Amino acid sequence: MQDRTFVNQICASLPGAMLSHPFSPAHDCWKLGEKMFAIIGDTGHAVSVKTDHVETAQLLIETGRAQRAAYFHASWVQLPFGLLEDEELRDRIAESYRLIRSALPKKLQAGLAPLP
């Protein structure tokens, strides 16, 4: 079942991922370094993630597989729980993580364990 616990388990399995609550205790914000790669809002019905391009986000929204992530750049999407298959949800979270990881300084990247 897709829910906050399911997403938190996925995020916690990624090397160097840290859970924080910068907005409120009801927001689960996953970061790598100081950069966010996933966030579950206070309603707990979806996770927002970064995509590689605005066009990717638009395509996901247009095909009904995502929604616009309010308050975020247009390259971010909100993935309501139960809309995608578990594997695609995992892949979207992992892709967001990889995008953030690739933008980190090389020294910080080198200190992270390889991706599972």
Residue pairs with C-beta under 8 A, 6 or more apart in sequence:
2 81
2 82
2 86
2 89
3 44
3 81
4 28
4 40
4 44
6 81
6 86
7 28
7 38
7 40
7 47
7 81
7 89
7 93
8 19
8 28
8 30
8 40
10 89
10 90
10 93
10 94
11 17
11 19
11 30
11 37
11 38
11 93
11 97
12 19
13 116
14 30
14 32
14 93
14 94
14 97
14 115
14 116
15 112
15 113
15 114
15 115
15 116
16 32
16 33
16 101
16 111
16 112
16 113
17 30
17 31
17 32
17 37
17 97
18 30
18 31
18 32
19 28
19 29
19 30
20 29
20 30
20 31
21 27
21 28
21 29
22 29
23 29
24 42
26 41
26 42
26 44
27 39
27 40
27 41
27 42
28 39
28 40
29 36
29 38
29 39
30 36
30 37
30 38
30 39
31 37
32 97
32 100
32 101
32 104
33 100
33 104
33 108
35 100
35 103
35 104
36 100
37 49
37 50
37 93
37 96
37 97
37 99
37 100
38 47
38 48
38 49
38 93
38 96
38 97
39 47
39 48
40 46
40 47
40 48
41 48
45 80
45 81
46 67
46 78
46 79
46 80
46 81
47 78
47 79
47 81
47 89
47 93
48 69
48 72
48 76
48 77
48 78
48 79
49 76
49 77
49 79
49 92
49 93
49 95
49 96
50 73
50 75
50 76
50 96
50 99
50 100
51 57
51 60
51 75
51 76
51 77
51 92
51 95
51 96
51 99
52 75
52 95
52 99
53 75
54 74
54 75
56 75
57 66
57 68
57 74
57 75
57 76
57 77
58 74
60 66
60 77
61 67
61 68
61 77
64 83
65 79
65 83
65 84
65 88
66 77
66 78
66 79
66 83
67 77
67 78
67 79
67 80
68 74
68 77
68 78
69 76
69 77
69 78
70 78
77 92
79 89
79 92
84 92
94 115
98 115
101 109
101 112
102 109
